[in-house]
Amino acid sequence: MAVTSMEKATQVKRVKKSRRRGGIFDPTSILGYCMMLPAMAVLVMFFAYPLGFEIWSSLTNMTLGNDAKFIGLENYRYLFTDPEFLTAAKNSFVYVTIVQLGKFILGLGIAILLHQKLVARGFWRAVVLVPYAMPGFVAFLIWKLIYNPDIGSLNIFLSQIGLIDAPISFLGDRTWAMPSVIFATIWRGFPFWAIMFLAALQAVPKELYEAAAVDGANAWQRFKNISLPGIRPVILIVFLISTINTINSFEAVWLTTAGGPSDATVILPIFAYKGLTSFQIGQSAAAALSLVPVAIIFTFFILRRMKKD
């Protein structure tokens, strides 16, 4: 039965009245706010207050035992003219870029391999998770032992196959330190990418592959036109989460090289920590907060891309 214009107008009025009744001061809304208060209090206590204090500290000359004086953006001006900070920023860019690229390539390759029909496929899927399931400090201390020039298994192996004549100090040489830390970080983090990509691949309908095979598409064409578009939202999410974690990475570098030798592996979190240990609280806070705009801009572009998809 057709709805007349009069009935439509009546329905619109009823909706508007119901919205007015359900305003901010509606009893139901007030009850909802009261139920949100505990969670909001926890957020303010564990997130908003520390962040606000760090922002305030970065705008002062705060040091341990001295009264803080407001100096505006002086800490930031000093940092961006400090050669050590600029070196740490350059190292961070190299570290994050190569680590993320390595995790993506290795994670996607392992995910595609585990997606095939393999013997004991469940066992291999469990094995892939071992590096990620291992506590970070254990994993990187093991890699420090592997890289040891005297008793490290890597030097022993390379000597036995004849690739080197003398042990290499992988973590003590400026040439090898950063690549060594990057390799250990990729090994620690790629299982997260692999498992997420594997789950996304399993969600792609098999009918699409069957139809593409009937049309004569080869393996690369099926991957390019079916698999990759199908898992692209997961790629973006994983890339966002992992990049933010890698930008803030601390234990990988600190437990292996502590930023050395010299400044070869100093990244921004290590630089900020060293400023804190020298009791330069204001400068350390400014160094840590210098990462925030980068993370916000990166997150904005990733979320914008996800919204388009």
QUIFEN-V575845 format. One line per field, one symbol per residue. phi: phi as a letter, one per 40 degrees, with the letter a starting at -180 (. if undefined). burial: I if it has 16 or more other C-alpha atoms within 10 Angstrom, else O. A space follows every 10 residues. Layout:
BEGIN
phi=???
burial=???
END
This chain:
BEGIN
phi=.ccccccccc cccccccccc ccccccdccc ccccccddcc ccccccbccc ccccccccbb ccbcgbccbc bgcccccccc bcdccccccc cccccccccc cccccccccc cccccccbcf cccccccccd dcccddccdc cccccccdcc bccccccccc cgcbcbdbcc cbbcccccdc ccccccdcbc dccccccccc ccccdccccc cccccgcccc ccccbbcccc bddcdccccc ccccccdccb cdcccbbfgc cfbcbcbccc ccccccccgc cccccccccc ccdccccccd ccccccccc
burial=OOOOOOOOOO OOOOOOOOOO OOOOOOOOOO OOOOOOOOOO OOOOOOOOOO OOOIIIIIII IIIOOOOIOO OOOIIIOOIO OOOIIOIIIO IIOOIIOOII OIIIOIIIOI IIOIIOOOOO OOOOIOOIIO IOOOOIOOII OIIIOIIIIO OIOIIIOOOO OOOOOOIIII IIOIOOIIII IIOIIIIIII IIIIIIIIOI IOOIOOOOIO OIOOOOOOOO OIOOOIIIOI IOIIIOIIII OIIIOIIIII IIIIIIIIII IOIIIIIIII IIIIIIOOOI IIIIIIIIII IOOOOOOOIO OIOOOOOOO
END
